[in-house]
Amino acid sequence: MEGKEFENFCKAVESGETKYVENSGSHEIGRVLFCSGNRLEVEVGGDKRETWGAEFCSEAEAR
């Protein structure tokens, strides 16, 4: 996810929308907590937080 797509995605998160992303390397899906620079702070598995680079993420449906 890059550029305008990432920018619009983060605006939606900041406005309170619940969004999920899939990490293209690990194929994990996480709920986005917030954006910082070109990175996403993601909650994975309900109890773990990770920081993922936007370039490794694509929007996903909740599972």
Chimera marker file (.cmm) of the C-alpha trace (Angstrom):
<marker_set name="trace">
<marker id="1" x="0.000" y="0.000" z="0.000" r="1" g="1" b="0" radius="0.5"/>
<marker id="2" x="1.553" y="3.280" z="-1.079" r="1" g="1" b="0" radius="0.5"/>
<marker id="3" x="0.918" y="6.937" z="-1.742" r="1" g="1" b="0" radius="0.5"/>
<marker id="4" x="-2.643" y="8.169" z="-1.970" r="1" g="1" b="0" radius="0.5"/>
<marker id="5" x="-4.103" y="4.761" z="-1.085" r="1" g="1" b="0" radius="0.5"/>
<marker id="6" x="-2.117" y="4.723" z="2.183" r="1" g="1" b="0" radius="0.5"/>
<marker id="7" x="-3.021" y="8.332" z="2.926" r="1" g="1" b="0" radius="0.5"/>
<marker id="8" x="-6.752" y="7.691" z="2.439" r="1" g="1" b="0" radius="0.5"/>
<marker id="9" x="-6.546" y="4.476" z="4.455" r="1" g="1" b="0" radius="0.5"/>
<marker id="10" x="-4.937" y="6.303" z="7.387" r="1" g="1" b="0" radius="0.5"/>
<marker id="11" x="-7.508" y="9.122" z="7.243" r="1" g="1" b="0" radius="0.5"/>
<marker id="12" x="-10.241" y="6.503" z="7.591" r="1" g="1" b="0" radius="0.5"/>
<marker id="13" x="-8.473" y="4.939" z="10.596" r="1" g="1" b="0" radius="0.5"/>
<marker id="14" x="-7.999" y="8.355" z="12.208" r="1" g="1" b="0" radius="0.5"/>
<marker id="15" x="-11.695" y="9.145" z="11.761" r="1" g="1" b="0" radius="0.5"/>
<marker id="16" x="-12.604" y="6.027" z="13.728" r="1" g="1" b="0" radius="0.5"/>
<marker id="17" x="-13.165" y="3.367" z="11.065" r="1" g="1" b="0" radius="0.5"/>
<marker id="18" x="-12.033" y="-0.143" z="11.960" r="1" g="1" b="0" radius="0.5"/>
<marker id="19" x="-9.602" y="-1.318" z="9.304" r="1" g="1" b="0" radius="0.5"/>
<marker id="20" x="-7.631" y="-4.511" z="8.814" r="1" g="1" b="0" radius="0.5"/>
<marker id="21" x="-4.510" y="-5.232" z="6.797" r="1" g="1" b="0" radius="0.5"/>
<marker id="22" x="-2.720" y="-8.361" z="5.665" r="1" g="1" b="0" radius="0.5"/>
<marker id="23" x="1.048" y="-8.561" z="5.891" r="1" g="1" b="0" radius="0.5"/>
<marker id="24" x="2.339" y="-9.857" z="2.547" r="1" g="1" b="0" radius="0.5"/>
<marker id="25" x="5.319" y="-11.578" z="4.187" r="1" g="1" b="0" radius="0.5"/>
<marker id="26" x="3.690" y="-13.408" z="7.096" r="1" g="1" b="0" radius="0.5"/>
<marker id="27" x="0.117" y="-13.422" z="5.726" r="1" g="1" b="0" radius="0.5"/>
<marker id="28" x="-1.096" y="-12.399" z="9.185" r="1" g="1" b="0" radius="0.5"/>
<marker id="29" x="-4.134" y="-10.154" z="9.392" r="1" g="1" b="0" radius="0.5"/>
<marker id="30" x="-4.265" y="-7.432" z="12.000" r="1" g="1" b="0" radius="0.5"/>
<marker id="31" x="-6.465" y="-4.552" z="13.088" r="1" g="1" b="0" radius="0.5"/>
<marker id="32" x="-4.865" y="-1.167" z="12.459" r="1" g="1" b="0" radius="0.5"/>
<marker id="33" x="-4.541" y="0.948" z="15.600" r="1" g="1" b="0" radius="0.5"/>
<marker id="34" x="-2.865" y="3.976" z="14.009" r="1" g="1" b="0" radius="0.5"/>
<marker id="35" x="-0.514" y="5.134" z="11.263" r="1" g="1" b="0" radius="0.5"/>
<marker id="36" x="2.870" y="6.738" z="11.807" r="1" g="1" b="0" radius="0.5"/>
<marker id="37" x="4.914" y="7.910" z="8.859" r="1" g="1" b="0" radius="0.5"/>
<marker id="38" x="4.777" y="5.043" z="6.371" r="1" g="1" b="0" radius="0.5"/>
<marker id="39" x="4.172" y="2.412" z="9.040" r="1" g="1" b="0" radius="0.5"/>
<marker id="40" x="1.099" y="0.867" z="10.635" r="1" g="1" b="0" radius="0.5"/>
<marker id="41" x="0.712" y="-0.112" z="14.278" r="1" g="1" b="0" radius="0.5"/>
<marker id="42" x="-1.299" y="-3.326" z="14.132" r="1" g="1" b="0" radius="0.5"/>
<marker id="43" x="-2.988" y="-5.525" z="16.726" r="1" g="1" b="0" radius="0.5"/>
<marker id="44" x="-2.498" y="-9.195" z="15.877" r="1" g="1" b="0" radius="0.5"/>
<marker id="45" x="-4.332" y="-12.029" z="17.573" r="1" g="1" b="0" radius="0.5"/>
<marker id="46" x="-6.025" y="-9.739" z="20.069" r="1" g="1" b="0" radius="0.5"/>
<marker id="47" x="-3.071" y="-9.439" z="22.439" r="1" g="1" b="0" radius="0.5"/>
<marker id="48" x="0.038" y="-8.618" z="20.409" r="1" g="1" b="0" radius="0.5"/>
<marker id="49" x="1.076" y="-5.362" z="18.734" r="1" g="1" b="0" radius="0.5"/>
<marker id="50" x="3.417" y="-5.113" z="15.787" r="1" g="1" b="0" radius="0.5"/>
<marker id="51" x="4.628" y="-2.342" z="13.493" r="1" g="1" b="0" radius="0.5"/>
<marker id="52" x="4.361" y="-3.131" z="9.788" r="1" g="1" b="0" radius="0.5"/>
<marker id="53" x="5.693" y="-1.157" z="6.850" r="1" g="1" b="0" radius="0.5"/>
<marker id="54" x="2.929" y="0.064" z="4.560" r="1" g="1" b="0" radius="0.5"/>
<marker id="55" x="4.737" y="-1.401" z="1.549" r="1" g="1" b="0" radius="0.5"/>
<marker id="56" x="4.154" y="-4.886" z="2.998" r="1" g="1" b="0" radius="0.5"/>
<marker id="57" x="0.437" y="-4.369" z="3.697" r="1" g="1" b="0" radius="0.5"/>
<marker id="58" x="-2.796" y="-4.591" z="1.780" r="1" g="1" b="0" radius="0.5"/>
<marker id="59" x="-6.290" y="-3.916" z="3.052" r="1" g="1" b="0" radius="0.5"/>
<marker id="60" x="-8.056" y="-7.054" z="4.267" r="1" g="1" b="0" radius="0.5"/>
<marker id="61" x="-11.408" y="-8.190" z="5.593" r="1" g="1" b="0" radius="0.5"/>
<marker id="62" x="-11.669" y="-9.099" z="9.257" r="1" g="1" b="0" radius="0.5"/>
<marker id="63" x="-11.475" y="-12.817" z="9.981" r="1" g="1" b="0" radius="0.5"/>
<link id1="1" id2="2" r="1" g="1" b="0" radius="0.2"/>
<link id1="2" id2="3" r="1" g="1" b="0" radius="0.2"/>
<link id1="3" id2="4" r="1" g="1" b="0" radius="0.2"/>
<link id1="4" id2="5" r="1" g="1" b="0" radius="0.2"/>
<link id1="5" id2="6" r="1" g="1" b="0" radius="0.2"/>
<link id1="6" id2="7" r="1" g="1" b="0" radius="0.2"/>
<link id1="7" id2="8" r="1" g="1" b="0" radius="0.2"/>
<link id1="8" id2="9" r="1" g="1" b="0" radius="0.2"/>
<link id1="9" id2="10" r="1" g="1" b="0" radius="0.2"/>
<link id1="10" id2="11" r="1" g="1" b="0" radius="0.2"/>
<link id1="11" id2="12" r="1" g="1" b="0" radius="0.2"/>
<link id1="12" id2="13" r="1" g="1" b="0" radius="0.2"/>
<link id1="13" id2="14" r="1" g="1" b="0" radius="0.2"/>
<link id1="14" id2="15" r="1" g="1" b="0" radius="0.2"/>
<link id1="15" id2="16" r="1" g="1" b="0" radius="0.2"/>
<link id1="16" id2="17" r="1" g="1" b="0" radius="0.2"/>
<link id1="17" id2="18" r="1" g="1" b="0" radius="0.2"/>
<link id1="18" id2="19" r="1" g="1" b="0" radius="0.2"/>
<link id1="19" id2="20" r="1" g="1" b="0" radius="0.2"/>
<link id1="20" id2="21" r="1" g="1" b="0" radius="0.2"/>
<link id1="21" id2="22" r="1" g="1" b="0" radius="0.2"/>
<link id1="22" id2="23" r="1" g="1" b="0" radius="0.2"/>
<link id1="23" id2="24" r="1" g="1" b="0" radius="0.2"/>
<link id1="24" id2="25" r="1" g="1" b="0" radius="0.2"/>
<link id1="25" id2="26" r="1" g="1" b="0" radius="0.2"/>
<link id1="26" id2="27" r="1" g="1" b="0" radius="0.2"/>
<link id1="27" id2="28" r="1" g="1" b="0" radius="0.2"/>
<link id1="28" id2="29" r="1" g="1" b="0" radius="0.2"/>
<link id1="29" id2="30" r="1" g="1" b="0" radius="0.2"/>
<link id1="30" id2="31" r="1" g="1" b="0" radius="0.2"/>
<link id1="31" id2="32" r="1" g="1" b="0" radius="0.2"/>
<link id1="32" id2="33" r="1" g="1" b="0" radius="0.2"/>
<link id1="33" id2="34" r="1" g="1" b="0" radius="0.2"/>
<link id1="34" id2="35" r="1" g="1" b="0" radius="0.2"/>
<link id1="35" id2="36" r="1" g="1" b="0" radius="0.2"/>
<link id1="36" id2="37" r="1" g="1" b="0" radius="0.2"/>
<link id1="37" id2="38" r="1" g="1" b="0" radius="0.2"/>
<link id1="38" id2="39" r="1" g="1" b="0" radius="0.2"/>
<link id1="39" id2="40" r="1" g="1" b="0" radius="0.2"/>
<link id1="40" id2="41" r="1" g="1" b="0" radius="0.2"/>
<link id1="41" id2="42" r="1" g="1" b="0" radius="0.2"/>
<link id1="42" id2="43" r="1" g="1" b="0" radius="0.2"/>
<link id1="43" id2="44" r="1" g="1" b="0" radius="0.2"/>
<link id1="44" id2="45" r="1" g="1" b="0" radius="0.2"/>
<link id1="45" id2="46" r="1" g="1" b="0" radius="0.2"/>
<link id1="46" id2="47" r="1" g="1" b="0" radius="0.2"/>
<link id1="47" id2="48" r="1" g="1" b="0" radius="0.2"/>
<link id1="48" id2="49" r="1" g="1" b="0" radius="0.2"/>
<link id1="49" id2="50" r="1" g="1" b="0" radius="0.2"/>
<link id1="50" id2="51" r="1" g="1" b="0" radius="0.2"/>
<link id1="51" id2="52" r="1" g="1" b="0" radius="0.2"/>
<link id1="52" id2="53" r="1" g="1" b="0" radius="0.2"/>
<link id1="53" id2="54" r="1" g="1" b="0" radius="0.2"/>
<link id1="54" id2="55" r="1" g="1" b="0" radius="0.2"/>
<link id1="55" id2="56" r="1" g="1" b="0" radius="0.2"/>
<link id1="56" id2="57" r="1" g="1" b="0" radius="0.2"/>
<link id1="57" id2="58" r="1" g="1" b="0" radius="0.2"/>
<link id1="58" id2="59" r="1" g="1" b="0" radius="0.2"/>
<link id1="59" id2="60" r="1" g="1" b="0" radius="0.2"/>
<link id1="60" id2="61" r="1" g="1" b="0" radius="0.2"/>
<link id1="61" id2="62" r="1" g="1" b="0" radius="0.2"/>
<link id1="62" id2="63" r="1" g="1" b="0" radius="0.2"/>
</marker_set>
